[in-house]
Amino acid sequence: MARQLEEAFFAEDDPQLRAEILRLMGQLNMPPTATLVGRAKSDDDPSVRIQLCHLLAKSPPGSATEVLAELALNDTDQDVRQAAIKALGKLPDPHARQVLAKLLRNRDPAIQYLAVQSLKQITGKDFGLDFKQWEAYVNSNSSAEDGQPALAEKTSPRY
């Protein structure tokens, strides 16, 4: 079935139908192939790229994070960027956190807000709109992802 949907995606001229195929793949929990992702992320129609973001949000971290990061940072369509930022908030990946922290420096308040919301979702923390505190948290916890406690969480042997 996944192969048939992928073939239909490549053969389809209508961007709305291509987007619908990606949506269906997401509903059926079908992981996309690298070829499909490559084609969808460069599709001329933003609705296809948005559906790709939704599909990748259900995928394992790794290559999904890379594609979403590229779309969040570089896509020319604001709605695609926002969909990618929301999708990054669903991937438990240290690289996703780094990308979201980078987006806090964006000049667009909507992008900043969505980056904070996604960071809240990933981390379970809430520093409000304090961007400096978010960045410090993300940077200090990059080593904690390796199983090492963050400096603030380490206990002193004297106590």
C-alpha angles and dihedrals in degrees: 000000000000091000091050092051091048091050089049090051093054093045096047120102096184111086092206090058091047088053090048091052090054090048090051091049088054093050090050091046092238112160112227122237120243089249092055092046091050092052095043096048091056096042113133092227116079093210089064092050090047091053089048088057091053091049094048091049086069094047127093115271118260115063090020089058092050094052093044091048090052092050094044093051103035115020114120094217116081094210092053091050091050092049090051092050091051090048091051087058089064097054118086093215128129089219090057089054091051092051091048091050089051090052090059086075092058114117093227111092091207091057091047092049093050091047089055092048091050092047089052089052095049098042104030087227128120121205092156112221094330096128095182091055091048092050092047090050094049093046094047093047097051088087091043089064088070090064093268116126117242114258092254090053096052114102124222116241089229092068 
